Amino acid sequence: MSTQRPENVPAIEDWSRLLDGKVAVVTGGGEGIGGAIARLFAQHGAALEIAEIDPERAGRVVSDVEAAGGTARAHVLDVREAADVGRLAAAVLETHGGIDVLVNNVGDYRPLAPFRSSTPETWDAMYRINFHHVLLVTHAFLEPMIERGGGSIVNLHSVEGMRGYPAEPVYGAMKAAVAQFTTCLAVAHGRHGIRVNGIGTDLCQTPQVDYISGWEEHEDLWTSWAPVGRLGWPEEQARVALFLASDLSSYVTGHNVPVDGGTRAGGGWFWSPAARRFVNRPTEL
């Protein structure tokens, strides 16, 4: 067996610019985890194309990136709509001719409907916001990525797709679908130079999921809730996304990484006789 380094192992010459020269598309990149990913990717040299449904958030993240010396363009659209995704792909490919990194970040736990009281309408809404758009956006950019010679796809889902989620089984199923799609796509297209990995988030403070309000008096209980003993932040999710998007992870594909402070490893949901429902916060037991 040769001890010589193969020519196709990527060299990393500048660790401060891990995405230099790369074109990256980030969906839901206006705030929260998506915003943190966009800002960090720009810091590492990526030319950013951000899909965002809210014009104010879109403008804010572009301003932040440009103020820091980066390059970003926002597209105000709804990734659940095929026509909007088509417009996004056309604009990106017309400008850059291809794409190197795709981050499917959009998702939501709402409408939160326990299965017994859910309806076909809530199932469809849950599907469209959590899985359908992943198929649409990935399908739009996969062929151009292959034609460019390869790239990295990072799918944000949830630790609830990697464990039982009694509060909303349909949500858990959609997140599990993203995780399995990630694994299957990685196997299907690894030989085309495409790496596909996922991030299962939990306990991350975002505008969508607020773990701070109402928790101020219970700071001492974080050690019971999260094995790492504290709340997580979008920047910590973004660092893992950067690893998976860059050549730091050049031999990593098909994996779903829990970025959850250890909650999946440590347990999760518990039945509370007092609350008469499943809970995952120590104060509710």
VOPAGU-2260 file (C-alpha; in pm, 1 decimal, decimal comma):
REM VOPAGU-2260
SITE   aa  ch    i         X         Y         Z
SITE  MET   A    0       0,0       0,0       0,0
SITE  SER   A    1     139,2     338,5    -100,0
SITE  THR   A    2     228,3     580,0     174,7
SITE  GLN   A    3     212,8     871,6     -67,3
SITE  ARG   A    4     -68,8    1115,5     -23,4
SITE  PRO   A    5    -322,0    1063,0    -308,2
SITE  GLU   A    6    -363,3    1359,0    -539,7
SITE  ASN   A    7    -738,6    1373,7    -482,7
SITE  VAL   A    8    -710,8    1444,7    -109,1
SITE  PRO   A    9    -787,7    1817,8     -80,4
SITE  ALA   A   10    -511,4    2033,0      61,3
SITE  ILE   A   11    -607,1    2305,3     307,7
SITE  GLU   A   12    -371,4    2597,0     262,0
SITE  ASP   A   13    -560,8    2866,4     452,5
SITE  TRP   A   14    -754,8    2754,4     757,8
SITE  SER   A   15    -898,2    3102,8     801,5
SITE  ARG   A   16   -1066,7    3089,1     458,2
SITE  LEU   A   17   -1210,4    2739,9     436,7
SITE  LEU   A   18   -1467,4    2827,1     169,5
SITE  ASP   A   19   -1260,9    3067,6     -38,2
SITE  GLY   A   20   -1389,2    3076,4    -395,3
SITE  LYS   A   21   -1691,6    2860,8    -316,7
SITE  VAL   A   22   -2049,9    2944,6    -408,4
SITE  ALA   A   23   -2284,8    2861,8    -120,4
SITE  VAL   A   24   -2665,2    2865,8    -113,0
SITE  VAL   A   25   -2824,3    2886,6     233,5
SITE  THR   A   26   -3201,3    2861,6     272,5
SITE  GLY   A   27   -3365,0    3045,5     560,9
SITE  GLY   A   28   -3042,1    3239,3     594,8
SITE  GLY   A   29   -3185,2    3557,9     742,5
SITE  GLU   A   30   -3165,2    3482,8    1113,5
SITE  GLY   A   31   -3120,1    3212,0    1374,9
SITE  ILE   A   32   -2912,1    2913,1    1269,6
SITE  GLY   A   33   -2934,2    3003,6     900,9
SITE  GLY   A   34   -2815,5    3355,9     970,0
SITE  ALA   A   35   -2522,2    3229,7    1174,6
SITE  ILE   A   36   -2426,8    2989,5     895,7
SITE  ALA   A   37   -2445,5    3264,5     634,9
SITE  ARG   A   38   -2227,3    3500,3     835,9
SITE  LEU   A   39   -1967,1    3233,6     915,4
SITE  PHE   A   40   -1953,1    3105,9     558,1
SITE  ALA   A   41   -1899,3    3460,5     432,9
SITE  GLN   A   42   -1622,1    3507,5     688,1
SITE  HIS   A   43   -1454,7    3203,3     534,3
SITE  GLY   A   44   -1471,0    3341,5     180,6
SITE  ALA   A   45   -1790,1    3197,2      33,6
SITE  ALA   A   46   -1994,0    3389,5    -221,7
SITE  LEU   A   47   -2333,8    3364,4     -53,0
SITE  GLU   A   48   -2674,4    3325,7    -211,6
SITE  ILE   A   49   -2937,9    3345,3      61,5
SITE  ALA   A   50   -3298,9    3233,4      27,0
SITE  GLU   A   51   -3520,8    3409,3     280,8
SITE  ILE   A   52   -3896,2    3460,1     299,9
SITE  ASP   A   53   -3879,1    3779,1     509,1
SITE  PRO   A   54   -3745,2    4089,9     327,7
SITE  GLU   A   55   -3629,0    4262,6     647,0
SITE  ARG   A   56   -3427,2    3963,5     763,4
SITE  ALA   A   57   -3286,9    3921,0     412,7
SITE  GLY   A   58   -3166,4    4279,2     398,4
SITE  ARG   A   59   -3018,5    4264,4     746,2
SITE  VAL   A   60   -2800,9    3958,4     686,4
SITE  VAL   A   61   -2672,3    4093,7     354,5
SITE  SER   A   62   -2580,9    4421,6     523,6
SITE  ASP   A   63   -2399,3    4233,6     801,3
SITE  VAL   A   64   -2202,3    4022,1     555,5
SITE  GLU   A   65   -2104,6    4317,3     338,4
SITE  ALA   A   66   -2007,8    4528,6     639,2
SITE  ALA   A   67   -1767,7    4252,2     738,0
SITE  GLY   A   68   -1613,5    4249,4     390,5
SITE  GLY   A   69   -1800,7    3947,5     254,4
SITE  THR   A   70   -2016,6    3886,6     -51,3
SITE  ALA   A   71   -2385,8    3803,7     -27,7
SITE  ARG   A   72   -2707,0    3833,3    -223,4
SITE  ALA   A   73   -3055,4    3768,5     -88,0
SITE  HIS   A   74   -3351,3    3620,7    -274,9
SITE  VAL   A   75   -3687,1    3689,0    -112,1
SITE  LEU   A   76   -3892,8    3380,2    -186,0
SITE  ASP   A   77   -4066,2    3074,8     -40,8
SITE  VAL   A   78   -3865,1    2753,7     -82,0
SITE  ARG   A   79   -4187,3    2552,1     -41,9
SITE  GLU   A   80   -4293,4    2675,8    -386,5
SITE  ALA   A   81   -4144,4    2506,0    -692,5
SITE  ALA   A   82   -4161,2    2822,1    -904,4
SITE  ASP   A   83   -3969,7    3019,7    -642,1
SITE  VAL   A   84   -3701,8    2751,8    -617,9
SITE  GLY   A   85   -3673,7    2755,3    -995,7
SITE  ARG   A   86   -3615,9    3130,5    -990,3
SITE  LEU   A   87   -3352,9    3089,1    -719,1
SITE  ALA   A   88   -3164,2    2822,9    -913,5
SITE  ALA   A   89   -3179,6    3021,8   -1236,0
SITE  ALA   A   90   -3042,1    3334,9   -1068,1
SITE  VAL   A   91   -2757,9    3151,0    -894,2
SITE  LEU   A   92   -2653,2    2957,8   -1203,4
SITE  GLU   A   93   -2674,0    3263,3   -1429,0
SITE  THR   A   94   -2441,5    3454,4   -1196,0
SITE  HIS   A   95   -2196,5    3184,4   -1094,8
SITE  GLY   A   96   -2238,8    2904,4   -1344,7
SITE  GLY   A   97   -2256,7    2649,4   -1065,8
SITE  ILE   A   98   -2272,8    2583,5    -693,2
SITE  ASP   A   99   -2033,1    2423,5    -444,9
SITE  VAL   A  100   -2225,8    2418,7    -115,9
SITE  LEU   A  101   -2596,8    2385,7     -40,3
SITE  VAL   A  102   -2738,4    2426,6     309,4
SITE  ASN   A  103   -3103,8    2326,2     347,5
SITE  ASN   A  104   -3183,2    2506,1     671,4
SITE  VAL   A  105   -3556,5    2588,9     659,6
SITE  GLY   A  106   -3783,6    2412,5     908,1
SITE  ASP   A  107   -4046,8    2471,8    1175,5
SITE  TYR   A  108   -4224,3    2279,4    1452,3
SITE  ARG   A  109   -4546,4    2470,9    1382,1
SITE  PRO   A  110   -4832,1    2395,7    1337,9
SITE  LEU   A  111   -4779,3    2192,3    1656,0
SITE  ALA   A  112   -5067,9    1944,2    1659,3
SITE  PRO   A  113   -5069,8    1625,0    1867,9
SITE  PHE   A  114   -5144,9    1342,4    1628,6
SITE  ARG   A  115   -5486,9    1261,1    1775,3
SITE  SER   A  116   -5607,5    1613,6    1700,5
SITE  SER   A  117   -5412,7    1666,4    1378,9
SITE  THR   A  118   -5562,2    1680,7    1029,8
SITE  PRO   A  119   -5450,2    1616,6     673,3
SITE  GLU   A  120   -5400,0    1992,2     646,7
SITE  THR   A  121   -5157,0    2002,5     940,3
SITE  TRP   A  122   -4973,5    1696,7     801,9
SITE  ASP   A  123   -4932,2    1869,2     466,9
SITE  ALA   A  124   -4809,8    2189,7     627,9
SITE  MET   A  125   -4559,2    1993,7     835,9
SITE  TYR   A  126   -4439,2    1809,0     526,7
SITE  ARG   A  127   -4398,1    2122,7     315,7
SITE  ILE   A  128   -4202,2    2323,6     574,0
SITE  ASN   A  129   -3978,3    2041,3     689,2
SITE  PHE   A  130   -3919,5    1799,9     400,3
SITE  HIS   A  131   -4080,7    1900,2      70,7
SITE  HIS   A  132   -3856,8    2204,2      25,4
SITE  VAL   A  133   -3545,9    1991,6      90,8
SITE  LEU   A  134   -3643,3    1778,7    -208,2
SITE  LEU   A  135   -3722,6    2082,7    -423,9
SITE  VAL   A  136   -3403,2    2275,9    -352,1
SITE  THR   A  137   -3173,5    1975,1    -362,0
SITE  HIS   A  138   -3323,8    1858,9    -691,4
SITE  ALA   A  139   -3273,5    2205,1    -840,9
SITE  PHE   A  140   -2904,6    2222,0    -750,6
SITE  LEU   A  141   -2786,1    1860,8    -757,9
SITE  GLU   A  142   -2719,8    1834,7   -1131,5
SITE  PRO   A  143   -2528,7    2166,2   -1149,3
SITE  MET   A  144   -2322,0    2054,0    -851,1
SITE  ILE   A  145   -2237,9    1726,2   -1025,7
SITE  GLU   A  146   -2148,5    1912,9   -1345,1
SITE  ARG   A  147   -1915,9    2137,2   -1143,6
SITE  GLY   A  148   -1728,7    1829,3   -1024,3
SITE  GLY   A  149   -1875,2    1783,9    -677,5
SITE  GLY   A  150   -1973,0    1971,2    -367,1
SITE  SER   A  151   -2122,7    1948,5     -21,6
SITE  ILE   A  152   -2486,3    1941,9      87,7
SITE  VAL   A  153   -2570,9    2004,7     453,0
SITE  ASN   A  154   -2926,3    1937,7     571,6
SITE  LEU   A  155   -3041,5    2089,0     900,9
SITE  HIS   A  156   -3307,6    1881,9    1073,1
SITE  SER   A  157   -3355,9    1801,7    1442,7
SITE  VAL   A  158   -3257,3    1557,9    1710,9
SITE  GLU   A  159   -3632,2    1482,2    1720,8
SITE  GLY   A  160   -3583,4    1298,0    1392,8
SITE  MET   A  161   -3319,8    1080,9    1561,2
SITE  ARG   A  162   -3518,8     980,6    1871,0
SITE  GLY   A  163   -3883,3     937,9    1967,9
SITE  TYR   A  164   -4073,9    1267,2    1971,0
SITE  PRO   A  165   -4409,5    1211,1    2146,1
SITE  ALA   A  166   -4522,8    1574,1    2129,2
SITE  GLU   A  167   -4562,6    1572,0    1748,9
SITE  PRO   A  168   -4498,4    1239,2    1573,2
SITE  VAL   A  169   -4552,4    1389,7    1227,2
SITE  TYR   A  170   -4283,6    1651,9    1290,7
SITE  GLY   A  171   -4048,9    1379,7    1413,1
SITE  ALA   A  172   -4125,2    1173,8    1103,0
SITE  MET   A  173   -4049,3    1465,1     871,3
SITE  LYS   A  174   -3716,3    1530,3    1040,7
SITE  ALA   A  175   -3634,6    1160,0    1024,8
SITE  ALA   A  176   -3717,1    1171,7     653,8
SITE  VAL   A  177   -3460,2    1448,6     603,9
SITE  ALA   A  178   -3201,3    1246,1     794,4
SITE  GLN   A  179   -3265,8     933,0     586,5
SITE  PHE   A  180   -3274,3    1131,9     261,8
SITE  THR   A  181   -2934,2    1268,4     363,1
SITE  THR   A  182   -2790,1     921,1     406,5
SITE  CYS   A  183   -2943,0     781,1      87,1
SITE  LEU   A  184   -2836,9    1076,8    -127,7
SITE  ALA   A  185   -2481,7    1049,3       4,7
SITE  VAL   A  186   -2459,6     686,6    -104,6
SITE  ALA   A  187   -2619,2     758,5    -442,4
SITE  HIS   A  188   -2390,5    1044,6    -540,7
SITE  GLY   A  189   -2062,7    1001,4    -357,0
SITE  ARG   A  190   -1902,6     878,3    -678,8
SITE  HIS   A  191   -2002,0    1209,1    -837,6
SITE  GLY   A  192   -1802,1    1400,8    -580,8
SITE  ILE   A  193   -2108,3    1495,5    -375,3
SITE  ARG   A  194   -2090,4    1470,7       2,1
SITE  VAL   A  195   -2418,8    1490,2     197,1
SITE  ASN   A  196   -2443,4    1523,1     574,3
SITE  GLY   A  197   -2703,5    1635,3     824,6
SITE  ILE   A  198   -2717,7    1822,7    1154,0
SITE  GLY   A  199   -2969,4    1724,3    1422,0
SITE  THR   A  200   -3020,4    2035,9    1633,0
SITE  ASP   A  201   -3156,6    2073,0    1985,9
SITE  LEU   A  202   -3153,4    2325,7    2272,6
SITE  CYS   A  203   -3037,0    2605,5    2042,4
SITE  GLN   A  204   -3158,7    2955,8    2120,3
SITE  THR   A  205   -3323,7    3110,2    1814,0
SITE  PRO   A  206   -3610,2    3352,3    1746,1
SITE  GLN   A  207   -3820,5    3048,9    1653,4
SITE  VAL   A  208   -3746,2    2847,1    1967,8
SITE  ASP   A  209   -3689,0    3060,1    2279,3
SITE  TYR   A  210   -3528,1    2873,1    2567,3
SITE  ILE   A  211   -3454,3    3187,6    2769,7
SITE  SER   A  212   -3789,2    3354,9    2835,2
SITE  GLY   A  213   -3945,4    3210,8    3147,7
SITE  TRP   A  214   -3633,7    3012,2    3230,2
SITE  GLU   A  215   -3444,5    3286,6    3412,6
SITE  GLU   A  216   -3526,6    3149,9    3758,6
SITE  HIS   A  217   -3417,2    2799,2    3669,1
SITE  GLU   A  218   -3059,0    2844,3    3552,3
SITE  ASP   A  219   -2945,2    2584,1    3804,0
SITE  LEU   A  220   -3148,4    2316,6    3624,8
SITE  TRP   A  221   -2952,9    2327,6    3299,1
SITE  THR   A  222   -2722,2    2057,7    3429,8
SITE  SER   A  223   -3026,0    1830,7    3461,1
SITE  TRP   A  224   -3156,1    1915,8    3117,1
SITE  ALA   A  225   -2846,5    1928,5    2895,1
SITE  PRO   A  226   -2545,5    1703,9    2957,9
SITE  VAL   A  227   -2312,0    1992,7    2868,4
SITE  GLY   A  228   -2489,3    2198,8    3133,3
SITE  ARG   A  229   -2593,2    2499,7    2927,9
SITE  LEU   A  230   -2794,3    2642,2    2640,1
SITE  GLY   A  231   -2665,8    2618,7    2282,6
SITE  TRP   A  232   -2631,3    2901,6    2030,4
SITE  PRO   A  233   -2665,4    2931,7    1651,3
SITE  GLU   A  234   -2293,7    2996,2    1609,5
SITE  GLU   A  235   -2223,6    2648,1    1747,4
SITE  GLN   A  236   -2447,8    2491,5    1483,8
SITE  ALA   A  237   -2279,5    2706,1    1219,1
SITE  ARG   A  238   -1933,1    2577,8    1310,0
SITE  VAL   A  239   -2042,4    2220,0    1249,8
SITE  ALA   A  240   -2201,5    2325,5     919,4
SITE  LEU   A  241   -1870,8    2488,3     820,3
SITE  PHE   A  242   -1684,4    2166,0     898,5
SITE  LEU   A  243   -1928,1    1962,0     689,0
SITE  ALA   A  244   -1929,8    2212,6     402,0
SITE  SER   A  245   -1552,3    2250,0     380,2
SITE  ASP   A  246   -1265,6    2017,5     292,2
SITE  LEU   A  247   -1208,1    1963,6     663,2
SITE  SER   A  248   -1465,2    1685,0     623,7
SITE  SER   A  249   -1351,3    1564,6     280,5
SITE  TYR   A  250   -1392,2    1197,1     379,9
SITE  VAL   A  251   -1718,6    1239,5     573,9
SITE  THR   A  252   -2050,9    1167,1     406,2
SITE  GLY   A  253   -2386,6    1010,3     485,1
SITE  HIS   A  254   -2383,6    1108,5     851,0
SITE  ASN   A  255   -2631,6    1292,7    1072,8
SITE  VAL   A  256   -2453,2    1471,9    1354,3
SITE  PRO   A  257   -2648,8    1560,0    1670,0
SITE  VAL   A  258   -2550,3    1913,3    1772,4
SITE  ASP   A  259   -2759,6    1905,9    2085,1
SITE  GLY   A  260   -2545,7    1946,4    2394,9
SITE  GLY   A  261   -2577,6    1572,5    2451,3
SITE  THR   A  262   -2956,0    1545,1    2481,9
SITE  ARG   A  263   -2989,1    1255,0    2239,8
SITE  ALA   A  264   -2718,2    1064,1    2420,5
SITE  GLY   A  265   -2850,9    1154,6    2763,2
SITE  GLY   A  266   -3219,3    1076,6    2720,1
SITE  GLY   A  267   -3484,9    1320,2    2614,1
SITE  TRP   A  268   -3855,7    1307,6    2680,3
SITE  PHE   A  269   -4023,9    1195,6    3003,9
SITE  TRP   A  270   -4386,5    1144,2    3106,2
SITE  SER   A  271   -4490,9    1389,6    3376,2
SITE  PRO   A  272   -4777,5    1269,2    3597,3
SITE  ALA   A  273   -4819,9    1624,5    3726,0
SITE  ALA   A  274   -4840,3    1786,5    3383,3
SITE  ARG   A  275   -5006,1    1478,6    3229,6
SITE  ARG   A  276   -4795,9    1503,0    2917,2
SITE  PHE   A  277   -4445,6    1432,7    2790,0
SITE  VAL   A  278   -4192,1    1698,4    2891,6
SITE  ASN   A  279   -3823,7    1763,1    2839,1
SITE  ARG   A  280   -3765,8    2046,4    3086,2
SITE  PRO   A  281   -3680,3    1964,4    3448,9
SITE  THR   A  282   -3913,8    2233,7    3587,9
SITE  GLU   A  283   -4215,3    2055,2    3437,0
SITE  LEU   A  284   -4154,4    1715,3    3593,4
